[in-house]
Amino acid sequence: MGRMQTALRLIYPDQCLACEALVEGGQGLCGACWRETPFVLGLACDTCGAPLPGVPGEVAQCDDCLARPRPWRRGRTTLVYDGRARRLALALKHGDRADIVAPAAAWMRRAGRDLLHPGQILLPVPLHWTRLLRRRYNQAALLAQEIARLTGQPYAPRALIRRRRTPPQKGADAEARFANLADAIAPHPVHGAVLDGADVLLIDDVMTSGATLAASALAAASAGAARVDTLTLARAVRAP
């Protein structure tokens, strides 16, 4: 660590992302908050990463992915979108909490370690330009950029575009979500060429129904992507 970084660490010590207690090593969460955060650690759906009952190491799919085949091959997630994890994801999305990006990307890298490989393109789910103007950043792009920094993999933030602004998805059922996203995402007419023949890892903050990831995966495939996998920070799951 350089002298400047050491000095900054002394002046501004690392704090827990959730409770602001002092932490060491830039892990993001203190011990107490780590234990209360719903990380996906056991058996998970091979297609979306949702936690499942069973023995780790098995290949299984959740009911959602069995009922609605996905236009990507495999998927991983880091957190169950509930409680403290939900608050962290919302703080990243709407709260200007850029301090969440580095720890979250490190968690995602670990969760997706069996999907990540050299040469694979990291592809963030795009925002419509009007939402980007209002929000000032795309949280999926920030996560993808940081994972690219950690892995050295190529990063293509402009390869996909949102052709139209879709209505807010909050409160909509799965059918409405998929209808909202129909044909809304497409390859960029110039920058989308990088996807031709490529292995792609789609990056997003939260998967709920999978409509946004599906629209993005279909757009990547239409640009010639050879394989599409997904990696998200959190996955919304149904209560048992």
ChimeraX attribute file (.defattr): number of C-alpha atoms within 10 A of each C-alpha:
attribute: neighborCount
match mode: 1-to-1
recipient: residues
	/A:1	5
	/A:2	6
	/A:3	8
	/A:4	9
	/A:5	11
	/A:6	12
	/A:7	11
	/A:8	11
	/A:9	11
	/A:10	10
	/A:11	9
	/A:12	11
	/A:13	16
	/A:14	19
	/A:15	18
	/A:16	21
	/A:17	21
	/A:18	18
	/A:19	11
	/A:20	12
	/A:21	15
	/A:22	15
	/A:23	16
	/A:24	12
	/A:25	7
	/A:26	15
	/A:27	18
	/A:28	25
	/A:29	23
	/A:30	19
	/A:31	12
	/A:32	11
	/A:33	17
	/A:34	16
	/A:35	10
	/A:36	12
	/A:37	19
	/A:38	18
	/A:39	19
	/A:40	19
	/A:41	13
	/A:42	13
	/A:43	19
	/A:44	25
	/A:45	23
	/A:46	19
	/A:47	25
	/A:48	25
	/A:49	28
	/A:50	29
	/A:51	23
	/A:52	18
	/A:53	11
	/A:54	12
	/A:55	10
	/A:56	12
	/A:57	9
	/A:58	11
	/A:59	12
	/A:60	18
	/A:61	19
	/A:62	18
	/A:63	12
	/A:64	17
	/A:65	17
	/A:66	12
	/A:67	9
	/A:68	10
	/A:69	11
	/A:70	19
	/A:71	18
	/A:72	22
	/A:73	14
	/A:74	18
	/A:75	23
	/A:76	29
	/A:77	33
	/A:78	29
	/A:79	28
	/A:80	23
	/A:81	25
	/A:82	16
	/A:83	11
	/A:84	17
	/A:85	23
	/A:86	19
	/A:87	13
	/A:88	21
	/A:89	23
	/A:90	16
	/A:91	16
	/A:92	21
	/A:93	18
	/A:94	11
	/A:95	11
	/A:96	14
	/A:97	15
	/A:98	14
	/A:99	12
	/A:100	18
	/A:101	21
	/A:102	20
	/A:103	17
	/A:104	24
	/A:105	23
	/A:106	18
	/A:107	20
	/A:108	24
	/A:109	25
	/A:110	14
	/A:111	23
	/A:112	21
	/A:113	11
	/A:114	9
	/A:115	16
	/A:116	20
	/A:117	14
	/A:118	10
	/A:119	13
	/A:120	18
	/A:121	24
	/A:122	26
	/A:123	30
	/A:124	30
	/A:125	26
	/A:126	24
	/A:127	23
	/A:128	16
	/A:129	16
	/A:130	11
	/A:131	12
	/A:132	13
	/A:133	11
	/A:134	8
	/A:135	15
	/A:136	11
	/A:137	16
	/A:138	22
	/A:139	26
	/A:140	24
	/A:141	23
	/A:142	21
	/A:143	27
	/A:144	32
	/A:145	25
	/A:146	19
	/A:147	25
	/A:148	19
	/A:149	14
	/A:150	13
	/A:151	13
	/A:152	13
	/A:153	18
	/A:154	18
	/A:155	22
	/A:156	20
	/A:157	21
	/A:158	17
	/A:159	23
	/A:160	27
	/A:161	22
	/A:162	20
	/A:163	16
	/A:164	15
	/A:165	15
	/A:166	16
	/A:167	10
	/A:168	9
	/A:169	17
	/A:170	8
	/A:171	8
	/A:172	13
	/A:173	11
	/A:174	14
	/A:175	10
	/A:176	14
	/A:177	21
	/A:178	18
	/A:179	12
	/A:180	18
	/A:181	21
	/A:182	14
	/A:183	15
	/A:184	18
	/A:185	27
	/A:186	23
	/A:187	24
	/A:188	18
	/A:189	11
	/A:190	10
	/A:191	14
	/A:192	22
	/A:193	17
	/A:194	18
	/A:195	24
	/A:196	14
	/A:197	13
	/A:198	19
	/A:199	20
	/A:200	27
	/A:201	26
	/A:202	24
	/A:203	28
	/A:204	25
	/A:205	26
	/A:206	25
	/A:207	23
	/A:208	18
	/A:209	22
	/A:210	21
	/A:211	21
	/A:212	23
	/A:213	27
	/A:214	21
	/A:215	21
	/A:216	30
	/A:217	29
	/A:218	21
	/A:219	23
	/A:220	31
	/A:221	22
	/A:222	15
	/A:223	22
	/A:224	18
	/A:225	21
	/A:226	14
	/A:227	19
	/A:228	23
	/A:229	24
	/A:230	27
	/A:231	32
	/A:232	28
	/A:233	27
	/A:234	29
	/A:235	27
	/A:236	16
	/A:237	16
	/A:238	9
	/A:239	4
	/A:240	3
